[in-house]
Every structure is written in structure tokens, then in C-alpha cells.
Amino acid sequence: MDTRRSGEGILSEEMREKREEIVELLKTAYFMELETVINYVTNSINPDGVRAQEIKEALEEDIQEELGHAQQFASRIKELYGVVPGSMDFKAEQMGLQPPEHQVDVVHVIKGVIEAETGAIEHYQKIIEATEEVDHVTQDMIIAVLHDEQGHRRMFEGFLREYEAEGLA
């Protein structure tokens, strides 16, 4: 039984194609967040040295927030009549967040975080554009998540500037 009715905006049958486009963008965002969680766990444990501690703690704090973003995206996928994908659909892409060759190379981790956050910011801008005028619920959610990601990137840009000022990057 089709429970969807016309006049329900993005949930209407008339908006099926646009809704499916948004669901695909959300699936990508979902996997981006889950991959970030994996890599933040890795990089909150592997780095060595006194200087690594602050970076590890910052990543540790971000893990739950990134996981929360993935959960929000999963819920919205379901609300839009999509199916939340499983691990067999996952394709890793975050090369910059792979563990560095030397575990004291904290700058590698910092640059990887900046790269991942920048990628997320760019993708979320695409979702904001795709949802403009058609899906304010998804758009509002993405704008809130975008705010978080910009804050993460800004913090790690500050870490990088500090390392550059000290001649360590």
C-alpha cells in the first residue's frame, strides 16, 4: 500500500526523483562520517609523543560527534524512503587520514583531518544546494552539521599554524 500522498513536499510521489538524488547524497555523507570515525579512532590512539596528546584528545572528542552525524544521516535516509546502506556498499576514500609512517608525525594527522573536514564541507554544500526550496528538513540538518565540520577544520588549521610557526611543518 502506497502511503505517500501528493502535496507532501519532498515526500510526495511527484518529488521521487529529487528525493532519490538527495538520498544518494546523504548515503555518501553517511559513509564519509563513518570513515571519519574509523580514522579518528585510529589517529586518536596511534600517535606518539608529548606533542601528540592534544591532537589525540581533540580527535577523541570529535568521534562521538561524527558518529552522531552518521546516525542523523541514516535516519534522514530512512525518512526519505531510502534504505540505509550496509558495509558491503562502503568504499574507503580518506587517504590523507591513514596512519603516518612514523607515529610521531602529528603534522600528517593534522593535515589529514583538515583534508577530510574540507571534503565533508564541500559535500555538504552540494547537499544544501540540492535541497534548496525542496527539502528544508534535510537542509537544516546539513547546515547544523556543516557548522560542526567548519569548527573542526578551524581547530585543526590552528594546530597546523602552530606547528608551522615552530618550524615543525
C-alpha positions as CSV (number, residue, x, y, z in Angstrom):
1,M,0.0,0.0,0.0
2,D,1.4,3.4,-1.0
3,T,1.1,5.7,2.0
4,R,2.6,8.7,0.1
5,R,0.3,11.4,-1.0
6,S,0.7,14.4,-3.2
7,G,1.2,17.7,-1.6
8,E,3.7,16.4,1.0
9,G,6.7,18.2,-0.5
10,I,9.8,16.1,-0.8
11,L,7.8,13.0,0.5
12,S,5.3,13.2,-2.4
13,E,5.4,10.9,-5.4
14,E,5.9,13.9,-7.6
15,M,9.2,14.5,-5.9
16,R,10.5,11.0,-6.1
17,E,13.4,11.8,-8.5
18,K,14.6,14.7,-6.4
19,R,14.2,12.7,-3.2
20,E,16.3,9.8,-4.6
21,E,19.0,12.3,-5.6
22,I,19.1,13.7,-2.0
23,V,19.1,10.1,-0.6
24,E,22.2,9.3,-2.7
25,L,23.9,12.5,-1.4
26,L,23.0,11.5,2.1
27,K,24.4,8.0,1.6
28,T,27.7,9.5,0.6
29,A,27.7,11.8,3.6
30,Y,26.8,8.8,5.8
31,F,29.8,6.8,4.6
32,M,32.1,9.9,4.8
33,E,31.2,10.3,8.5
34,L,31.6,6.6,9.3
35,E,35.0,6.6,7.6
36,T,36.0,9.6,9.6
37,V,35.0,7.8,12.8
38,I,37.3,4.9,11.8
39,N,40.2,7.2,11.1
40,Y,39.7,9.4,14.1
41,V,39.7,6.3,16.3
42,T,42.9,5.2,14.6
43,N,44.6,8.6,14.9
44,S,43.4,9.1,18.5
45,I,45.4,6.1,19.5
46,N,48.4,5.6,17.2
47,P,50.4,8.9,17.5
48,D,53.3,9.0,20.0
49,G,54.9,11.8,21.8
50,V,54.1,14.7,24.2
51,R,53.0,16.9,21.3
52,A,50.6,14.3,20.0
53,Q,48.5,14.3,23.2
54,E,46.4,17.4,22.4
55,I,45.7,16.2,18.8
56,K,44.7,12.7,20.1
57,E,42.3,14.3,22.7
58,A,40.7,16.6,20.1
59,L,40.1,13.6,17.8
60,E,38.7,11.6,20.7
61,E,36.2,14.3,21.4
62,D,35.2,14.5,17.7
63,I,34.5,10.8,17.4
64,Q,31.1,10.8,19.1
65,E,30.0,13.9,17.2
66,E,31.0,12.4,13.8
67,L,29.2,9.2,14.7
68,G,26.1,11.3,15.7
69,H,26.2,12.9,12.2
70,A,26.3,9.5,10.6
71,Q,23.3,8.5,12.7
72,Q,21.4,11.6,11.7
73,F,22.1,11.0,8.0
74,A,20.9,7.4,8.4
75,S,17.7,8.4,10.0
76,R,17.0,11.0,7.3
77,I,17.7,8.5,4.5
78,K,15.1,6.2,6.1
79,E,12.6,9.1,6.5
80,L,13.0,9.9,2.7
81,Y,12.0,6.3,1.9
82,G,15.6,5.2,1.3
83,V,17.5,2.2,2.6
84,V,20.5,2.9,4.8
85,P,23.4,1.0,3.2
86,G,25.4,-1.7,4.8
87,S,29.2,-2.2,4.9
88,M,29.3,-4.0,1.5
89,D,28.5,-0.7,-0.1
90,F,31.3,1.1,1.7
91,K,34.3,2.3,-0.3
92,A,37.2,3.9,1.7
93,E,38.5,7.2,0.3
94,Q,40.3,9.1,3.0
95,M,43.9,8.6,2.0
96,G,45.1,11.6,4.0
97,L,43.9,10.2,7.3
98,Q,45.7,6.9,7.0
99,P,48.3,6.4,9.8
100,P,51.6,8.1,9.1
101,E,54.7,6.0,8.5
102,H,56.2,7.4,11.7
103,Q,53.8,7.6,14.7
104,V,55.4,10.9,15.9
105,D,54.3,12.6,12.6
106,V,51.5,14.5,14.1
107,V,51.5,17.0,11.3
108,H,50.5,14.2,8.9
109,V,47.4,13.6,11.1
110,I,46.6,17.3,11.3
111,K,46.7,17.7,7.6
112,G,44.6,14.6,7.1
113,V,41.9,15.9,9.4
114,I,41.9,19.3,7.5
115,E,41.6,17.4,4.2
116,A,38.7,15.2,5.5
117,E,36.8,18.1,7.0
118,T,37.3,20.1,3.8
119,G,35.9,17.2,1.8
120,A,32.9,17.0,4.1
121,I,32.3,20.7,3.9
122,E,32.3,20.7,0.1
123,H,29.9,17.7,0.0
124,Y,27.6,19.3,2.5
125,Q,27.5,22.5,0.3
126,K,26.3,20.2,-2.5
127,I,23.5,18.8,-0.4
128,I,22.5,22.3,0.7
129,E,22.2,23.3,-2.9
130,A,20.3,20.2,-3.9
131,T,17.8,20.7,-1.1
132,E,17.2,24.4,-1.7
133,E,13.5,25.1,-1.9
134,V,12.6,21.4,-1.9
135,D,13.7,19.8,1.4
136,H,14.1,22.2,4.3
137,V,14.3,19.5,6.9
138,T,17.4,17.9,5.3
139,Q,18.8,21.3,4.5
140,D,18.5,22.5,8.2
141,M,20.1,19.3,9.4
142,I,23.0,19.6,6.9
143,I,23.5,23.3,7.9
144,A,23.9,22.3,11.5
145,V,26.4,19.6,10.7
146,L,28.3,21.9,8.4
147,H,28.7,24.3,11.3
148,D,30.3,21.4,13.3
149,E,32.6,20.5,10.5
150,Q,33.8,24.1,9.9
151,G,34.6,24.2,13.6
152,H,36.6,21.0,13.5
153,R,38.5,22.3,10.4
154,R,39.2,25.6,12.1
155,M,40.6,24.0,15.2
156,F,43.0,21.8,13.2
157,E,44.0,24.7,11.0
158,G,45.1,26.4,14.3
159,F,47.1,23.3,15.2
160,L,48.8,23.4,11.8
161,R,49.6,27.1,12.1
162,E,51.2,26.5,15.5
163,Y,53.4,23.7,14.1
164,E,54.3,25.9,11.1
165,A,55.3,28.8,13.3
166,E,57.6,26.5,15.2
167,G,59.1,25.2,12.0
168,L,57.7,21.7,12.6
169,A,55.5,21.6,9.5
